[in-house]
Amino acid sequence: MMPLAMAKPGETYTICKVTGKDEVRQRLAELGFVVDGAVTVVSELGGNLILQVKDSRVALDRNMATRILV
């Protein structure tokens, strides 16, 4: 496992674990970041990640991306 923040653009990963406080995990789950879900790194801009989750694109900062393990 590795943090999503270390993932390479263009690759698709399976989410293994979401860490953090309950509020953080709940917010990420609402955005579609759930265990066994697929996530694709579209691009990285200034440390922030653009991610494809289900049928939408989501921008996360590096701090939040480190809480998602793939």
Secondary structure as UniProt FT lines:
FT   HELIX           4..6
FT   TURN            9..10
FT   STRAND          12..14
FT   STRAND          17..18
FT   HELIX           22..30
FT   TURN            31..32
FT   TURN            35..36
FT   STRAND          38..45
FT   TURN            46..47
FT   STRAND          48..53
FT   TURN            54..55
FT   STRAND          56..60
FT   HELIX           62..65
FT   TURN            66..67
FT   STRAND          68..69
//
